Amino acid sequence: VVHVAYSRPTSREYNRVTYVSYFPLFIHFSEQHFGILIMAVLLPHQDAELFHLLDEGLRESKTSAGFSWESRHDEQIKALVQKNPKSCTFKYPFDRSDRFGSVRPIYAALALGASADAVELLCDACPASLMDRSACGWTALHTACAHGASLDVVQVLTQKCPSALAERDIKKQTPLHAACESVRADPSVIEYLVRMRPESLRETACSSGVYGQQPLHIACGFAAPFESVKLILQSHPTAARKADMDGRIPLHLAVCHYLHKVQNLHTSVFDRVLPEDSLGVVRLLLEEHPRAVKTKGGRKWGTPLELASNKRITNMRSVLHS
């Protein structure tokens, strides 16, 4: 009996993936890398149930703007894991294969926002999955931080595997860097990561193609919540003076983010004004390092004041001048 699960193209033709399951076999074919067969694993049909549930969720999350992981999905995960714990030990080619590669189910569950109870059950069913690596070098903790997991989920993962706090991905990012790069990261998660491993604040990584960035650089460049930036700055004040490999200090990154943001405001091209709450991070950085406003950012970058003046952003210039 042959059952074709589904066949779908990705955004890039050479990365198209086709899944065909032959009961009782599950075979994964990929056209990536000259269309050669990259995986062929014996997998009983019932072991694919958890994969199908999570993979459908990942595909729906990409196509539906209002997608949310409901509690009933958590119950389904728990039921399937309790029914067949062995299904958590297999590595599956989930929908986000460009980032994940073939990974165990806990990665997809974390990306979807599974609850702490469901994540704990997945951890207990396969403890080895906590230190697995995805295609981009993420551990389970990286995945949770990058996808805005709740504090309860992050605590479960760190309690099960404390050493994950120090692990780095292919961009040399720790879980703290990954949380700062995520627009969905809760300030309580960043506070917890800083408290559990404060040395991460001084470690540099690559973000947006630029090396030498500490968590404060990333938080400013990706518009982390004001509370998160304030916490990082209070815990490691000298980071406000640290330049990345492009010569930019955190103030450059904060100003650049708001320059990009102001382009989306429906106002005149002259004397545009940013929302007042967007300037809080800039004020924080200036309080810690007042001379930052006149710091040149390498050959390609001027000073933060020059960046704001070129775009004629009225209240940004006022804050920088003050």
C-alpha angles and dihedrals in degrees: 000000000000121000119186107208098192143300122217136168121227126215090277119056096217091057096057112136129203124194122201122174120199110195114266090014129067114202126183119204124186132188091204115116098025095323097285123156107261103176136025114166132167105240125167113234095245090058090063094061094085090046092052093050094051096039092053088051092052093050092047091049090056095051102036119067092196096048117144130174106241126210091247089066089055089053090050091051092050092047093051093046092049090047094050116008090176090071088072092062097061124089114231132195098240125193094265091059092143088068104021105035109192109336141159121270096261090073093057092043091053092047089054095049102253118185125260091254092055092045092050091052091051090049093051092048091053115013090176090068090072091072099034118119128229123213091274093047097258122153119207089268092053089051092051093049094046093052098047099255118185123260090252091058093047090049091052091052095047093046091051093045115014092175090067088078090073099042119115131209127219090284090053090249121151119210088267091058089048091051092050090051092053119089088205099055113124116229089232090061092051090047090051094048091049092049094048095047114010093173088074087075090069098044118101128219143164121275127170089357095304123112128209097053121144121203091268091058091050094045091052094045094049098040098246113190115285091245091056094050091047092051093049092047093049091048094047111017096170090066087080088070097043116108124210124223090279090056094251123140120205092268090062090053093047092050092045091052092052092046088057091046094051091056087070094054114105096232139112118292087241126072096355117186128217121218108269095240090059091067097060095090091049090052091049093053092047092051089056097040112018094175091059090090090072098039113120116226104219127279096314098044134063125203119296088251091055091050092054094043093053090058095042095229102169105202094036089058090048092054093047093047093050 
